[in-house]
Amino acid sequence: MWSMNPIRLLKGSFRHGVHPEGHKEQTADLPIQRVPFGSRYVMPLGQHIGAPAKPVVNVGQRLHRGQLIAEPGAFVSTCLHSPVTGRVVSIGPQRHIDGTFTRAIEIEADPFATQQLAPSPGLDWRSLDMVEFIDQVQQAGIVGMGGAAFPAHVKYSIPEGQQIAELLVNGAECEPYLTNDHRLMMERPGALLQGVGILLEKLGAKRATIGVEANKQEAIDILNDHLGPDQPIRVISLPVKYPQGAEKMLIKAVYGKEVPAGQLPRDIGVAVNNVGTVVAIADWFESRMPLIERVVTVSGPGAAYPANLIVPLGTPVREVLRFCGGLRPETREVVMGGPMMGSPIASLDVPVMKGTSGILAFTDSETARPREYPCIRCGRCLEACPYFLNPSRLARLARARMFTEMKAYRVTDCVECGSCTFACPSGIPIVQLIRAAKDNLAHEPRDQGAE
């Protein structure tokens, strides 16, 4: 039973984790730029965790920027809006980042349109009850923008009998290379704090804490400069460690509280949101701008000109890289997201999506797979795992295709952060084996005994 006692702020850290090189110096000081509008945009219907959205437009239909193009397919789903003024040219299979095909809406931009969002008065969010507020967040298409893309409105749907005491804003950005949240905190502190204020009031939380890793001191200073003396918002500096941005790890680092396995942050009275998500909340309620663009970090040794960019959703990765001078000849792999939890893309024609935090280009030296040796039972993967799992055992079971047996060792608690693989001196691809096993479990037949 959750206690109503206030959670004590510890400003510490969580146990285990790893310390990869940050590689943030390439883009940390680069202001956010806007990518020019292109000619083709692809909006996959499944850009978020949950049910895919359902199209509400037809081929040939004219669209204006910000117009609704797909409605939620279920409660755990969200809306899609057109990133540009243009015309629907197809609704059908398009290439996904993993090489498969997924249903998407393809839009041809109007070359003569200004691509300005039509001016609209903000919403009076104070007058909305909680059901109306949740519906508005879903209509805005807002998801967790740290990479998970979990529909934000679902987080705000607090079960009866529970109460949120603390709002925790995730500004850790612990993945190497990524600096998009860093730049948002520096360049749009007012919008961030406005979003925090909205969520504080609507969730009924008493306080908000913005947790930022110590390698972003300039962002911490700017946020503190914008805080008024009476605001129930505090900014704290956290030790630099991966995966500090995982919400359960962040809660442990900030409050010293653990979220039990199988439970959610709300079960201990905490709501966690990424910096980008909170800014998107402010944009919707202050100017009615839905989630149709996001900040993306382009970086890595293979990127000709690293940058932090505002990119309309649906923009092909190829066009983003072209704006940054293209790829260096020695590039061997392009990853969408961060290097620890991101995914290599199968084609440069895949689009930027709601959860795309980075586009990273790597050369042979970063992508070469180390020679694999037998496990020496050193225990380093256990020391690295922030969820206190036994990654080496899970990897052995995965290799033996003993997927069902892995459930007894809490494989579903693994968030695939990659700390185990990073720490392994034998070069064993532990997280890749676990990821493949979880995918197999997710697709195994259910109710096998049913007729």
N, C-alpha and C positions, 0 to 999 in steps of 0.2 A: 504494500500500500504506500503510495507516494505521500511524503510528508509535506505539509505546508510551510515547514521551516525554510527560510531562505538558504540558497546554495552559497557556500562560502567560496569566494574567489581566491584561487591559489596561485595562478600564473606560474605553473610548474610545467610538467611534461608527462608523457605517458611512458610506460615501460616498453622496452624493445624498440623496434624500428631500425632504420639505417641512415647513413649520411652520404648520399651520392653527391657528386660535384653539382653545384647549382647552375653554372653556365648561363646565368641571367644577365651578365654584363653586356651581351650583344644588344639587348633591347630594353633594358631597365630604364635608360635615359632617353628613349625615343618616344616623342609625343605621338598620340594616336592620330593617324591619317585616315582619310576616307578613300576607299577603292572606287574608281570611276564605274558607272553603271555600264554593263555589257549588253549583250543581245539575247542571251539564253539563260533561263533559270529553271532548275529542277527541284521541286518540293516533294520529297518522299512523304507518304502519308503516315509512316511510322517513325517519326523523329524523336519519339519519347518512349519511356517505359509505359507499358499498358497497351490497350487496344488501339489499332491504327485509326486515324481520322477518316471521315467519310466525305467524299467530294460533294460540293453543292454547286459546282459550276459545270459547264459543258464545253466540249471542244468548239472553238471558234468564238467563244464568248469574250467580250471586251472586259477588261479589269482596270480598276484604279488602284494605286498603291495603298496598301493597308486593308483592302477589301477581303472579307471572309471568303475563303475558297474551299475549306473543309471543316466540318463540325465534329465534335467529339464522338468517338465510336462507342464510348461507355463512360462511366464515371471516372475511371482511371484512364483518361485520354484527354486530349486538349485540341483546341482549334488551330487551324493554319490560316495565314493571311498572305495575300500576294505581296511579294517584296518590291514589285515594280508595277507601273502602269503599262499595260500591254494586252496580249491576247493569248488565250489557252490554245495551244497547238496539239496537245495530246494528253491523254490520261491512260497510263499503262505502265508496263515494266520498264524500269531504268536501272542502270548499274549501281549497285550498292558498294560500300567501302570494302566489304569482304569478297567481292567478286561475284556475288549472287545478284539476282534481279529482284527488285521490289517495286510495288506499285507507287507511282508518283504522278504529279501534275507538272507538265512542262509548259513554261510560259515564254513567249517571245516578247521582249520589251519593245515598246513604242519608241523608235529612234528620235521622234520629235517631241516627246513628253519631257517636262521639266523634272519629273520624278520627285516632286515635292509632295510631302504628305499634306492632304487637305487640312486646313486649320480647323480645330475642334475644341470647344471648351472642355475643361477637365470635369471629372466626376466628383460629385459631392460625397466623398467616401464616408464622411462622418455620419451621414444620414442613412447609410446602408446597414441593415441588420447582417448578422454573420452569414446567413444563407445567401443573401444577395451579394455580399462581398466575395464569398467563395465562387459564386457563379461568374462574377466579373473577372476574377483572376483566371478562371477557365476560359472565358470568352477571349481574354487577351492572349491566350496561347503561351502563358509563362510556365517555364520548366526550370528545374535546377540547372544552372549554367556552368557548374564546375566540371561537367562532363557526364554525370549520370543521367541528366535529362528526365528526372522524375517530375511528373506534373505538380506544380507548386500548390495548386488548390487542394490537392489530397492531403498535403502536410497540414493545411490549415483547418481541415475537417476533424476537429477534436471530439473524440467520443464523449458521450454524457458521463459525468462523474470524474473526468480528468480536467486539469487546469494547467495552463502554461504560465509559469512564474518567470522564466528567463528566455529572452530572445538572444541567440548566439549567432553572430554574423561571421561567416568564414572568409577571412582575408589572408589565410595562411599561404595559399598558392605554393604548396610544397613541391610540386613537380618541377624537375629541372627544366630550364629554358623558358618556361612560360612566364610572362609578365603582364598579361592582359588585365588581371585583377589589380595588380600593382598600379598600372596607369589609370584605371578607373578611379581608384581611391585618390590618386593625386589630381586628376583632371576634373572629376565630377563628385567632389565630396559633398556638395550641397544636395545633389540628387540622392546620393547614398543615405545621408542622414534624414532626408525627407521620407524615403522608403522605410527606414527604420522607425520613424515616428508613426507612420501609417500602421505598420505591423504591430508596434507596441500597443496602440490603442485598440485595434481590431481583435488581437489575440488576448487582450487583457493582461499582458505581461507587466511585471513591475519594473524590470530593468532590461537593458540591452547591453551586450558586450561584443565589441568588434575585436576578434583575435587576429593579430598580424604577426608574422614571423619577424625576427629582429633584423633580417637582411633587407627590410623595407622601412627603415627608420624615417626616410623622408615622407613616406605616406602616413606613417604614424603621426608625425609632427603636423602635417597638413590637416588631418582629421581632428586632432586636438585643438588646432587653431580655430576650427569651425564650430566647435562645441560650445554651447552656452553653459554658464555656471549651474543652471538649474535643470539641465536636461538629464534624464535618467539613462544616459548612454556613456559608456566608458570604453576607451581603447587600450588594449594591453599588448605588450611585446612578449612574444613567445620564443623559446629556443628554436633554432633551425634544425628540424629533423623530419624525415619522411617516415610514414604518411600522416603528418600532422593535420592535413586537410580532410582526412576521413572523419566523418562527424562524430563517431564514438571516441576516436582518439582526441579530437579537439575538446570534447566535453571533459574527458579525463584530464587533459592538460590545463584547462581553464578552471574547472570547478573541483577537480579531484574526485568526481563521481563516475562510477562505471555503469554503463547501460548493460544490463544482463543479456546473455545470449538469447536470441529469439524475441527480444523486446525492442522498442523504438525509443528515440529520445523523448518523445512526448510522454512516455510512461513514467519518466522521472521529472516531468515538468519543464522540459527544455524543447524549444523549436530552433532548428538550425537552418540557416539559409546562406547561400553563396552571395558574395558581393554583387556579382552581375545580376542575380535574381532580384535582389533588393532594389537595384537601380531600375530594372525593368518594371517593378511594381510602381515606382515613382513615375516613370514615363507614362504608364497607362492611366493612372488616376489624375495626373497633372495635365497631360496633353492628349490623352486617348491614343497614344502610339502603341500598337500591339507589338509583339515580338516578331519583327520582320528583319532585324539585323543584329549583329553582335560584334564585340571586339575579339579579334583573333590575333595571336602572336605567330608571326612567321620567323623561324629561326633555324639554327643548326648549321653545321659546317658546310652543307651543300647548298645553302641559300645564298644567292648572290648579294642581296641587300636585305638583311633582316629588318623587320618592322612590326609595329602594333597597328592593326588596321580595323576600321569599321567596315564590315563586309555584309552586304545584303544576303539573307539566307537564300540558298539555291544557287549561289554563284559557283561555277565549276572551279575546283582547286587549280586547274591549269591557268585560269584567268587571274587568280590571286597571285600565283607564282610569277606570271608574266609581268604583272605590275611591279613585282619585286626584282625584276631583272632576270628572271628564269632561274634554272638550276645550274650549278657548276657541273662540268663534265664528269667529275669523279663521284657524283651522287649515285647511290645505289638503292636507296629506299626513302620513301616519303611516309611519314607517320601522321595520322590525324589524332590530336590530343597530345599528351605528354609522353616522354620516352618510357616511363615506368608502366603506365596503364593504357596508353594509347594503342591504336591499331594501324598496322601498315595498310596502305590503300592499294587496291588492285588496279586502279586506273586514275590518271590525273583528271578525268572527266567527271568523277564523283563530286557531288555538291557539298558546300559548307552547310551544316545543319545546326539546329538549336544547341546541341551539346558540343560543338566544335570549338574547343578552347585554343587549339594550336595547330599549325601545319609545320612540321619539322622535317628537314631534309638532312639525311645522314649519308656518310661516305663509307668506304670499306672498313676503315678503322673502327667505326662505331657499330657496324652491322655484322662484322665477321663473327661467326659463332665460335666460341672457345672450344678447344678440344675437350671432350667429355671423358671423365674418369669415373671409376666406381665410387659409390658413396663410402666415405671413410668414417661415418658415424661421429663426426666432429661436433654436431649439435649447433652449428652456427645458424642454420635455418630456423631452429627453435628459438634461439636468442633474438633473431631478427623479426619473427612473426609477432605483430602487435595484438593478434587475436589468440595467442597462446595455443596454437594448433601444432601438430607434428607434421610439417610439410614433407619431410623425407618419407615418412610412412605413407602419406597420401600419394606421393609420387610413385612409390613402389606398387601400391594397390592399383593406381591408374595404369601403369605399364602392364600389370597382370590382367587388366580389364575386369577387375573386381569392383565394379562401380557401385553396386548395391552395398557392399561391405564398407565403402567409404563413408556412408551416411553415419555409421556408428562413431566415426572419428570427426564428426562435425564438419564435413566438407562444405556444407551449405553456409557455414559461417565465414568461409574464405571470401574476401572481397577482391581477390586477384590483384593485390597491390604490387606484387613482384619483389617484395623485400627478400623473400627466401632465395629466389634465383640470383638476385644481386649479391647475396652473402655467400653463396655456395662456392667453395674453393675447387670443387670438382667439375664445375661447369655444367651441372645437371639442369636442364630446363624445367625446373620444378613447377613454376606457375603455369607454363604452357601445358604440361601434363594434367595438372588439376583443372585447368580451363576446359580442356578437351573432355575430361571425365564429367564435369558438370554439364557440359552441353549434351553429352550422351544421356545423362540422367534426366535432363529436361525433356528429352525427346523419347524416353522409353515409354512403351505402351502402358496405359493405365488400366486398372480393373481387368488384369489379365485373366482372372477367373470368371469374368462375366460372360454370359452366353450372347 
